[in-house]
Amino acid sequence: MKQQTEPNSDALVSRECVRNLLTSLHGNYEYFKPTNRFYSSCGINCRRWAKLVRGELSITVDELKRLCHAMNVTFTAETFARQLKLFE
């Protein structure tokens, strides 16, 4: 039986999105030091997180929603669009 997911939950987002989000919240993405509680709350392991921050991998929409929930950021289309435009 195939598990039903939201449409576009596996869609990839810009590689700079995680770095842009952290920069907008903390001033510099390097200032954010995740804890084990953070990893478990957003469901992203340490190795994947490091690759996402460095821009080696793209985050999925589902992961981005969980990340925003873990960081107490409202996930809206306007917020998301602003994150992508930060470094243009």
Secondary structure by P-SEA (a helix, b strand, c coil): cbbbbccccccccccaaaaaaaaaaccccccccccaaaaaaacccaaaaaaaaaccccccaaaaaaaaaaacccccaaaaaaaaaccc
